Amino acid sequence: MKQAGTGGVHSRCRTEDVDSNIFFPPSGRQYAKERRRREAAAKLICESCPVARECLSHAQRYGEKYGIWGGLTVGELTG
């Protein structure tokens, strides 16, 4: 899938081998250790993403409230 405004460059999180659930908290409770592990895995994917900067800009522009965006948690974006 192409991401808007990237000239056709694909984001790493949109590839078939990546489970996008890793970028968002589960609907139920999650232990801190599991959250840290999930967030670290998501951030690792973002590190090699060619559109991470655009992703981060999107989150800031639209006030995303959940997930990992451009390698940062929402808490890191707002804090």
The 8 nearest C-alpha neighbors of each residue, nearest first, counted from 0:
[[1, 9, 13, 2, 14, 10, 7, 8],
 [2, 0, 9, 7, 8, 3, 10, 5],
 [1, 3, 5, 9, 4, 0, 7, 10],
 [4, 2, 5, 1, 6, 7, 8, 53],
 [3, 5, 6, 2, 7, 53, 1, 8],
 [4, 6, 8, 7, 3, 2, 50, 1],
 [5, 7, 8, 4, 3, 2, 1, 9],
 [8, 6, 1, 5, 9, 2, 3, 4],
 [9, 7, 5, 6, 1, 10, 2, 49],
 [10, 8, 1, 7, 0, 2, 11, 13],
 [9, 11, 12, 13, 50, 48, 49, 8],
 [12, 10, 48, 13, 14, 9, 44, 45],
 [13, 11, 10, 14, 17, 19, 44, 45],
 [14, 12, 11, 10, 0, 15, 17, 9],
 [15, 13, 16, 12, 17, 11, 10, 0],
 [14, 16, 17, 13, 18, 12, 11, 19],
 [15, 17, 14, 18, 13, 12, 11, 19],
 [18, 16, 15, 14, 12, 19, 13, 11],
 [17, 19, 20, 21, 16, 12, 15, 22],
 [18, 20, 21, 22, 17, 12, 13, 23],
 [21, 19, 22, 18, 23, 24, 25, 17],
 [20, 22, 19, 23, 37, 41, 18, 38],
 [23, 21, 67, 66, 20, 41, 19, 38],
 [24, 22, 66, 20, 21, 65, 25, 67],
 [23, 25, 26, 66, 22, 65, 21, 20],
 [26, 24, 27, 23, 29, 28, 20, 21],
 [25, 27, 24, 28, 29, 23, 20, 65],
 [28, 26, 25, 29, 24, 30, 23, 34],
 [29, 27, 30, 26, 25, 24, 31, 34],
 [28, 30, 34, 33, 31, 27, 25, 24],
 [29, 31, 33, 32, 34, 28, 35, 36],
 [30, 32, 34, 33, 35, 29, 36, 28],
 [31, 33, 35, 34, 30, 36, 29, 37],
 [32, 34, 36, 30, 31, 35, 37, 29],
 [35, 33, 31, 37, 36, 32, 38, 30],
 [34, 36, 38, 32, 33, 37, 39, 31],
 [35, 37, 33, 39, 34, 38, 32, 40],
 [38, 36, 34, 40, 39, 35, 21, 33],
 [37, 39, 41, 35, 40, 36, 34, 42],
 [40, 38, 42, 36, 41, 37, 35, 43],
 [39, 41, 43, 37, 38, 42, 36, 44],
 [42, 40, 38, 44, 43, 39, 22, 21],
 [43, 41, 70, 45, 39, 44, 40, 38],
 [42, 44, 40, 46, 41, 45, 39, 47],
 [43, 45, 41, 42, 46, 47, 11, 48],
 [44, 46, 42, 48, 70, 43, 47, 69],
 [47, 45, 43, 44, 48, 42, 70, 51],
 [46, 48, 45, 44, 49, 43, 11, 51],
 [47, 49, 45, 11, 51, 50, 46, 10],
 [48, 50, 51, 10, 47, 8, 9, 11],
 [51, 49, 53, 52, 48, 10, 54, 5],
 [52, 50, 69, 54, 48, 53, 49, 45],
 [53, 51, 55, 54, 50, 69, 56, 49],
 [54, 52, 56, 50, 55, 51, 57, 69],
 [53, 55, 51, 69, 57, 52, 56, 68],
 [54, 56, 69, 52, 58, 68, 57, 53],
 [57, 55, 53, 59, 54, 58, 60, 52],
 [58, 56, 54, 60, 55, 59, 61, 53],
 [59, 57, 63, 55, 61, 56, 60, 62],
 [58, 60, 56, 62, 57, 61, 55, 63],
 [59, 61, 57, 58, 62, 56, 63, 55],
 [62, 60, 58, 59, 63, 57, 56, 64],
 [63, 61, 59, 58, 60, 64, 57, 73],
 [62, 64, 58, 61, 65, 59, 73, 66],
 [63, 65, 73, 62, 66, 58, 74, 61],
 [66, 64, 63, 73, 23, 67, 24, 72],
 [65, 67, 23, 22, 72, 73, 68, 24],
 [66, 68, 72, 22, 71, 70, 73, 23],
 [69, 67, 55, 71, 70, 54, 58, 66],
 [70, 68, 51, 55, 54, 71, 45, 52],
 [69, 71, 42, 45, 68, 67, 46, 72],
 [72, 70, 67, 68, 69, 75, 76, 73],
 [71, 73, 67, 75, 74, 66, 76, 68],
 [72, 74, 76, 75, 65, 64, 66, 77],
 [75, 73, 72, 77, 76, 78, 71, 64],
 [74, 76, 78, 72, 73, 77, 71, 67],
 [77, 75, 73, 74, 78, 72, 71, 59],
 [78, 76, 74, 75, 73, 59, 72, 62],
 [77, 75, 74, 76, 73, 72, 71, 59]]
